[in-house]
Amino acid sequence: MFRLPKTATAPFCPSEVRGSVQVAPGASPWSKLARFAGPGLLVSVGYMDPGNWATDIEAGSKYGYDLLFIVVLAGLAAMLLQWMSMRLGVVTGRDLAQMSRQRYGRKANLCLWLLAELSIVACDLAEVLGGALAFHMLLGVSLLVGIALTALDTLLVLGLKGQKFRELEAIVLGLILTIGASYLVELWLIRPVWPDVARGLLPDWRVLADKDALYLAIGVLGATVMPHNLYLHSSIVQTRVVGQGEQAKRQAIRYLGLDTVVSLFLAVLVNAAILILAGAAFHANGYQTVADIEDAYHLLDPIVGTSLAGGLFAIALLASGQNSTFTGTIAGQVILEGFLDIKIPCWQRRLITRALALLPAFAGVAWLGDQSVGKLLVLSQVALSLQLPFALFPLISFTSSRAVMGALGNSRVAAFAGWALFAIICGANLALLAELMT
């Protein structure tokens, strides 16, 4: 494949950051943990983006806490899959897209690349709609103007030129803390009945007999386990310099595995908080048809009794969308470079992705009206779930292969869990498609 001339790029592009964070072999465990921490945070923001908000709010308002166990199980599935992705990057020194290009034929790679790009556009559509809603809530502009304002996030990417990868991770952490703090205050104001919340953690598969519940459950899964995050994680873990020996790689896997689990646990807490908020504020008060984020924003103030609730909600939504902007840009670079061996500046990548997301956002809102935002958000997350198996198959195959991973491949238990999860996701997608066609 051809390679475009190298131009000035933001240093957090994939080809610019490999080995950029040094980890001293003789450092203390706490020092090593601090140096290895970070990639999990960048991945976790994709698990708390506006698409998650839409599915969690609708699930909480319609079914109370009944689907809370789906949020938790989806989070556990995400931990397993991101752990595999991290392991692939550390052991092979290649990301998932590069491994696919190396192992599969040209037609298969083009197909996988196209599906991965569609997943990024679907995710970015959620960021556009979520950001537009946040601007609408905070500034009072129309949704169409809000959508136009989201195009300006390319300036954020340009503004980060010259920043180090660790500084990007610090910015992301600050935005995550903003989201988390906002929801802590929200839950303190609403005061859910915690024994009822605890019952929602117990799996009750009977609720999925409802077609709408199944649709929302798959939307939650698609919003939680995002295909492009699997490509992203396998690349950004390579920012940490580790030795080439098996022992050094095992150590990196331990520290980066802890980073992954802790970061995604925070994401699960945020997603659970969104659903609990919707269940306590809306379902418990008879508002069981809240499917739009804007409806949730307007209902929070009168239900809670203070304008602080709605304001925090909008600020957290804006932070969520901006966070995902950064990771979406890096993931797009990883996929383009990995599958096609093409390099372009990060701002150009951001511009292309955002332009592709702006078109359906403008068309959907202009044609269907402001009330279509919630439906478009949930639809984007279901689309992500439908594309997920095409990223899972190569990931599980590679990490379970001794030829690829040597002695550091998946254990039999991990491989079995991965393939079982693959079968469950495929089965759920087929069930949804069958329901939609009837």
C-alpha positions as CSV (number, residue, x, y, z in Angstrom):
1,M,0.0,0.0,0.0
2,F,1.1,3.6,-0.5
3,R,2.1,5.9,2.3
4,L,1.2,9.5,2.3
5,P,4.0,12.0,3.0
6,K,4.5,12.5,6.7
7,T,3.2,15.9,7.8
8,A,2.9,17.6,11.1
9,T,0.7,15.5,13.3
10,A,-0.6,15.8,16.8
11,P,1.8,13.7,18.8
12,F,-0.9,11.5,20.2
13,C,-1.4,9.8,16.8
14,P,-0.6,6.1,17.0
15,S,2.6,6.1,15.0
16,E,4.0,8.9,17.1
17,V,3.5,7.5,20.6
18,R,4.8,4.0,20.7
19,G,7.4,3.7,23.4
20,S,6.8,7.3,24.5
21,V,6.3,6.5,28.3
22,Q,9.4,5.0,29.8
23,V,9.1,2.5,32.6
24,A,12.3,1.9,34.6
25,P,12.9,-1.8,35.3
26,G,14.2,-1.1,38.8
27,A,11.3,1.2,39.8
28,S,9.1,0.4,42.9
29,P,5.8,-1.4,42.3
30,W,3.9,1.8,43.0
31,S,6.0,3.8,40.6
32,K,5.5,1.2,37.9
33,L,1.8,1.2,38.5
34,A,1.7,4.9,38.1
35,R,3.6,4.7,34.8
36,F,1.6,1.9,33.4
37,A,-1.8,3.5,34.4
38,G,-3.5,5.5,31.6
39,P,-4.4,3.4,28.5
40,G,-7.4,2.0,30.4
41,L,-8.7,5.5,31.0
42,L,-8.6,6.4,27.3
43,V,-10.5,3.2,26.5
44,S,-13.0,3.6,29.3
45,V,-14.3,6.9,28.0
46,G,-15.9,5.0,25.1
47,Y,-18.0,3.2,27.7
48,M,-19.5,6.3,29.1
49,D,-20.3,8.3,25.9
50,P,-23.7,9.9,25.0
51,G,-24.8,6.7,23.4
52,N,-24.6,5.0,26.8
53,W,-26.7,7.8,28.2
54,A,-29.5,7.2,25.7
55,T,-29.8,3.5,26.3
56,D,-29.3,3.7,30.0
57,I,-31.9,6.5,30.5
58,E,-34.5,4.7,28.3
59,A,-33.8,1.4,30.1
60,G,-34.1,3.0,33.5
61,S,-37.2,5.0,32.8
62,K,-39.1,2.1,31.1
63,Y,-38.0,-0.8,33.3
64,G,-36.7,0.7,36.5
65,Y,-33.7,-1.2,37.8
66,D,-34.7,-4.5,36.0
67,L,-31.9,-4.1,33.3
68,L,-29.2,-3.0,35.8
69,F,-27.7,-6.5,35.7
70,I,-27.3,-6.1,31.9
71,V,-25.1,-3.0,32.5
72,V,-23.0,-5.0,35.0
73,L,-22.6,-8.1,32.8
74,A,-21.8,-5.9,29.7
75,G,-19.1,-4.2,31.8
76,L,-17.6,-7.6,32.8
77,A,-17.6,-8.6,29.2
78,A,-15.8,-5.4,28.3
79,M,-13.2,-6.1,30.9
80,L,-12.5,-9.5,29.4
81,L,-12.3,-8.3,25.8
82,Q,-10.2,-5.2,26.6
83,W,-7.9,-7.4,28.6
84,M,-7.4,-9.6,25.5
85,S,-6.8,-6.5,23.4
86,M,-4.2,-5.2,25.8
87,R,-2.5,-8.6,25.9
88,L,-2.3,-8.7,22.1
89,G,-0.6,-5.4,21.9
90,V,1.9,-6.1,24.6
91,V,2.9,-9.6,23.5
92,T,3.0,-9.1,19.7
93,G,4.0,-5.4,19.5
94,R,1.2,-5.0,16.9
95,D,-2.4,-3.8,17.2
96,L,-5.5,-5.7,16.2
97,A,-5.7,-4.0,12.8
98,Q,-2.1,-4.7,12.0
99,M,-2.4,-8.3,13.0
100,S,-5.5,-8.6,10.7
101,R,-3.6,-7.1,7.8
102,Q,-0.8,-9.6,8.4
103,R,-2.9,-12.7,8.8
104,Y,-5.9,-12.2,6.5
105,G,-6.3,-11.6,2.7
106,R,-6.9,-8.2,1.1
107,K,-10.7,-8.6,0.6
108,A,-11.2,-9.7,4.2
109,N,-9.1,-6.8,5.5
110,L,-11.0,-4.3,3.4
111,C,-14.3,-5.6,4.7
112,L,-13.0,-5.5,8.3
113,W,-11.7,-2.0,7.8
114,L,-15.0,-0.8,6.4
115,L,-16.9,-2.2,9.3
116,A,-14.5,-0.7,11.8
117,E,-14.8,2.7,10.1
118,L,-18.6,2.4,10.3
119,S,-18.4,1.7,14.0
120,I,-16.4,4.9,14.5
121,V,-18.9,6.9,12.5
122,A,-21.8,5.3,14.5
123,C,-20.0,6.2,17.7
124,D,-19.2,9.7,16.5
125,L,-22.8,10.2,15.6
126,A,-23.6,9.6,19.3
127,E,-21.0,12.2,20.2
128,V,-22.5,14.8,17.8
129,L,-26.0,14.3,19.0
130,G,-24.9,14.3,22.7
131,G,-22.7,17.4,22.2
132,A,-25.6,19.1,20.4
133,L,-27.9,18.4,23.2
134,A,-25.5,19.7,25.8
135,F,-25.0,22.9,23.9
136,H,-28.8,23.2,23.5
137,M,-29.2,22.8,27.3
138,L,-26.4,25.0,28.4
139,L,-26.6,27.8,25.7
140,G,-30.2,27.6,24.6
141,V,-29.3,27.2,20.9
142,S,-31.4,25.0,18.6
143,L,-30.3,21.4,18.1
144,L,-29.3,22.1,14.5
145,V,-27.0,24.9,15.7
146,G,-25.7,22.6,18.4
147,I,-24.8,20.0,15.8
148,A,-22.9,22.7,13.9
149,L,-21.0,23.7,17.0
150,T,-19.8,20.1,17.5
151,A,-17.8,20.5,14.3
152,L,-15.5,22.9,16.2
153,D,-14.1,20.0,18.3
154,T,-11.5,19.7,15.5
155,L,-10.0,22.8,17.1
156,L,-9.5,20.9,20.3
157,V,-7.4,18.3,18.5
158,L,-5.4,21.0,16.8
159,G,-4.9,22.7,20.2
160,L,-3.4,19.5,21.6
161,K,-0.5,19.6,19.1
162,G,2.7,19.6,21.1
163,Q,1.1,17.9,24.1
164,K,2.6,14.6,25.3
165,F,0.5,11.4,25.5
166,R,0.6,11.5,29.3
167,E,-0.9,15.0,29.3
168,L,-3.7,13.8,27.1
169,E,-4.4,11.0,29.6
170,A,-4.5,13.7,32.4
171,I,-7.1,15.7,30.4
172,V,-9.2,12.6,29.9
173,L,-9.0,11.8,33.6
174,G,-10.1,15.3,34.5
175,L,-13.2,14.9,32.2
176,I,-14.0,11.5,33.7
177,L,-13.8,12.9,37.2
178,T,-16.2,15.7,36.1
179,I,-18.7,13.1,34.9
180,G,-18.3,11.0,38.0
181,A,-18.6,13.9,40.5
182,S,-21.7,15.2,38.7
183,Y,-23.5,11.8,39.1
184,L,-22.5,11.4,42.7
185,V,-24.2,14.7,43.4
186,E,-27.2,13.7,41.3
187,L,-27.7,10.4,43.2
188,W,-27.3,12.2,46.5
189,L,-30.0,14.7,45.5
190,I,-32.4,11.9,44.2
191,R,-31.8,9.4,47.0
192,P,-32.7,6.1,45.3
193,V,-34.1,3.2,47.3
194,W,-30.9,1.1,47.5
195,P,-32.4,-2.3,48.4
196,D,-34.5,-2.0,45.1
197,V,-31.3,-1.1,43.3
198,A,-29.5,-4.2,44.7
199,R,-32.4,-6.4,43.5
200,G,-31.8,-5.1,40.0
201,L,-28.3,-6.5,40.1
202,L,-29.7,-10.0,40.2
203,P,-30.1,-11.5,36.7
204,D,-33.7,-12.0,35.7
205,W,-33.7,-13.2,32.1
206,R,-37.5,-13.2,31.9
207,V,-37.5,-9.4,31.3
208,L,-35.8,-10.0,28.0
209,A,-38.9,-11.8,26.7
210,D,-40.2,-8.2,26.0
211,K,-39.1,-7.1,22.5
212,D,-38.4,-3.6,23.7
213,A,-36.3,-4.9,26.6
214,L,-34.3,-7.1,24.3
215,Y,-33.7,-4.1,21.9
216,L,-32.5,-2.0,24.8
217,A,-30.3,-4.8,26.3
218,I,-28.6,-5.1,22.9
219,G,-28.3,-1.4,22.7
220,V,-26.6,-1.4,26.2
221,L,-24.3,-4.1,25.0
222,G,-23.4,-2.2,21.9
223,A,-22.9,1.0,23.9
224,T,-20.6,-0.8,26.4
225,V,-18.5,-3.1,24.2
226,M,-17.4,-0.9,21.3
227,P,-15.6,-2.5,18.3
228,H,-13.2,0.4,17.8
229,N,-12.1,0.3,21.4
230,L,-10.6,-3.2,20.8
231,Y,-8.4,-1.8,18.0
232,L,-7.5,1.3,20.1
233,H,-6.5,-0.5,23.3
234,S,-4.1,-2.9,21.5
235,S,-2.3,0.1,20.0
236,I,-2.1,2.5,22.9
237,V,-0.7,0.0,25.4
238,Q,2.4,0.1,23.2
239,T,3.1,3.6,24.6
240,R,4.6,1.8,27.6
241,V,8.2,0.7,27.0
242,V,8.7,-2.9,28.2
243,G,11.5,-5.4,27.6
244,Q,11.3,-8.0,25.0
245,G,11.6,-11.0,27.3
246,E,8.7,-13.1,28.5
247,Q,9.1,-12.0,32.1
248,A,9.0,-8.3,31.2
249,K,5.8,-8.8,29.1
250,R,4.2,-10.7,31.9
251,Q,4.9,-7.8,34.3
252,A,3.4,-5.3,31.8
253,I,0.3,-7.5,31.4
254,R,-0.2,-7.5,35.2
255,Y,0.1,-3.7,35.5
256,L,-1.9,-2.9,32.4
257,G,-4.5,-5.5,33.3
258,L,-5.0,-3.8,36.6
259,D,-5.3,-0.4,34.8
260,T,-7.9,-1.9,32.5
261,V,-10.0,-3.5,35.2
262,V,-10.0,-0.4,37.5
263,S,-10.7,2.0,34.6
264,L,-13.6,-0.1,33.2
265,F,-15.0,-0.5,36.7
266,L,-15.3,3.3,36.9
267,A,-17.1,3.2,33.5
268,V,-19.5,0.5,34.9
269,L,-20.2,2.7,37.9
270,V,-21.0,5.7,35.7
271,N,-23.3,3.6,33.4
272,A,-25.0,2.1,36.5
273,A,-25.5,5.6,37.9
274,I,-27.2,6.8,34.8
275,L,-29.7,3.9,34.8
276,I,-30.2,4.2,38.6
277,L,-30.8,8.0,38.1
278,A,-33.4,7.3,35.4
279,G,-35.1,4.5,37.5
280,A,-35.3,6.6,40.6
281,A,-36.2,9.9,39.0
282,F,-38.5,8.8,36.2
283,H,-39.7,5.2,36.5
284,A,-40.5,5.6,40.2
285,N,-42.5,8.8,39.6
286,G,-44.6,7.4,36.7
287,Y,-42.5,8.8,33.9
288,Q,-41.9,5.5,32.0
289,T,-41.6,6.8,28.5
290,V,-38.5,9.0,28.9
291,A,-36.4,8.0,25.9
292,D,-34.7,11.3,25.1
293,I,-31.8,12.9,27.0
294,E,-33.4,16.3,26.6
295,D,-36.7,15.0,28.2
296,A,-34.6,13.7,31.1
297,Y,-32.8,17.1,31.5
298,H,-36.1,19.0,31.6
299,L,-37.8,16.6,34.0
300,L,-34.9,16.4,36.5
301,D,-35.3,19.9,38.0
302,P,-39.0,19.7,38.9
303,I,-38.6,16.1,40.2
304,V,-35.5,16.8,42.3
305,G,-36.6,20.2,43.3
306,T,-33.4,22.2,42.3
307,S,-32.0,23.6,39.1
308,L,-28.6,22.1,40.1
309,A,-29.7,18.6,38.9
310,G,-30.3,19.7,35.3
311,G,-27.2,21.8,35.1
312,L,-24.9,19.0,36.4
313,F,-26.6,16.6,33.9
314,A,-25.8,18.9,31.0
315,I,-22.2,19.5,32.1
316,A,-21.5,15.8,32.5
317,L,-23.0,15.2,29.0
318,L,-20.7,17.8,27.4
319,A,-17.7,16.3,29.2
320,S,-18.7,12.8,28.0
321,G,-18.9,13.9,24.4
322,Q,-15.6,15.8,24.4
323,N,-13.8,12.9,26.0
324,S,-14.9,10.5,23.3
325,T,-13.7,13.0,20.7
326,F,-10.1,12.3,21.6
327,T,-10.3,8.6,21.7
328,G,-12.3,8.4,18.5
329,T,-9.6,10.3,16.7
330,I,-6.9,8.0,17.9
331,A,-9.0,4.9,17.1
332,G,-9.5,6.2,13.6
333,Q,-5.8,6.6,13.1
334,V,-5.1,3.1,14.5
335,I,-7.6,1.5,12.1
336,L,-6.5,3.5,9.0
337,E,-2.8,2.8,9.6
338,G,-3.3,-0.8,10.7
339,F,-5.5,-2.0,7.9
340,L,-4.4,0.1,5.0
341,D,-0.9,1.4,6.1
342,I,-2.0,5.0,5.3
343,K,-1.0,7.9,7.6
344,I,-2.7,11.2,7.6
345,P,-2.5,14.1,10.2
346,C,-4.8,13.6,13.2
347,W,-6.8,16.8,12.5
348,Q,-7.6,15.5,9.0
349,R,-8.7,12.2,10.5
350,R,-10.9,14.1,13.0
351,L,-12.4,16.2,10.2
352,I,-13.3,13.3,8.0
353,T,-14.9,11.3,10.8
354,R,-16.9,14.3,12.1
355,A,-18.1,15.2,8.6
356,L,-19.4,11.7,8.1
357,A,-21.2,11.8,11.4
358,L,-22.6,15.3,10.9
359,L,-24.5,14.3,7.7
360,P,-26.8,11.7,9.3
361,A,-27.2,13.9,12.4
362,F,-28.3,17.0,10.4
363,A,-30.5,14.8,8.2
364,G,-32.1,12.9,11.1
365,V,-32.9,16.0,13.2
366,A,-34.1,18.1,10.2
367,W,-36.3,15.4,8.8
368,L,-37.6,13.7,12.0
369,G,-37.5,16.6,14.4
370,D,-35.8,17.2,17.7
371,Q,-37.7,14.2,19.3
372,S,-35.7,11.9,17.0
373,V,-32.4,12.3,18.9
374,G,-33.1,9.6,21.5
375,K,-34.1,7.1,18.8
376,L,-31.0,8.0,16.7
377,L,-28.7,7.5,19.7
378,V,-30.1,4.1,20.6
379,L,-30.0,3.1,17.0
380,S,-26.4,4.0,16.7
381,Q,-25.6,1.8,19.7
382,V,-27.5,-1.2,18.2
383,A,-25.5,-0.7,15.0
384,L,-22.3,-1.0,17.1
385,S,-23.5,-4.2,18.6
386,L,-24.2,-5.6,15.1
387,Q,-20.6,-4.8,14.0
388,L,-19.0,-6.1,17.2
389,P,-18.6,-9.8,16.1
390,F,-16.4,-8.8,13.2
391,A,-13.9,-7.4,15.7
392,L,-14.3,-10.1,18.2
393,F,-13.5,-13.0,15.9
394,P,-10.0,-12.0,15.0
395,L,-9.3,-10.7,18.6
396,I,-10.2,-14.0,20.2
397,S,-8.6,-16.1,17.4
398,F,-5.3,-14.2,17.7
399,T,-5.0,-14.1,21.5
400,S,-5.9,-17.9,21.7
401,S,-3.3,-18.8,19.1
402,R,0.0,-20.2,20.3
403,A,1.6,-19.4,17.0
404,V,0.8,-15.7,17.6
405,M,1.1,-15.4,21.4
406,G,3.4,-18.2,22.3
407,A,3.2,-19.0,26.1
408,L,1.3,-15.7,26.8
409,G,-1.9,-16.6,24.9
410,N,-5.3,-17.0,26.5
411,S,-5.9,-19.7,29.0
412,R,-8.5,-22.3,28.2
413,V,-10.9,-20.6,30.6
414,A,-10.4,-17.2,29.0
415,A,-10.6,-18.6,25.5
416,F,-13.8,-20.5,26.3
417,A,-15.3,-17.3,27.9
418,G,-14.4,-15.3,24.9
419,W,-16.0,-17.7,22.4
420,A,-19.0,-18.1,24.6
421,L,-19.4,-14.3,24.7
422,F,-19.0,-14.2,20.9
423,A,-21.8,-16.8,20.5
424,I,-24.1,-14.9,22.9
425,I,-23.6,-11.6,21.1
426,C,-24.2,-13.2,17.7
427,G,-27.3,-15.0,19.0
428,A,-28.6,-11.8,20.5
429,N,-28.0,-9.9,17.3
430,L,-29.8,-12.6,15.2
431,A,-32.7,-12.6,17.7
432,L,-33.0,-8.8,17.4
433,L,-32.9,-8.9,13.6
434,A,-35.6,-11.6,13.6
435,E,-37.8,-9.5,15.9
436,L,-37.3,-6.4,13.7
437,M,-38.3,-8.3,10.5
438,T,-41.5,-9.7,12.0
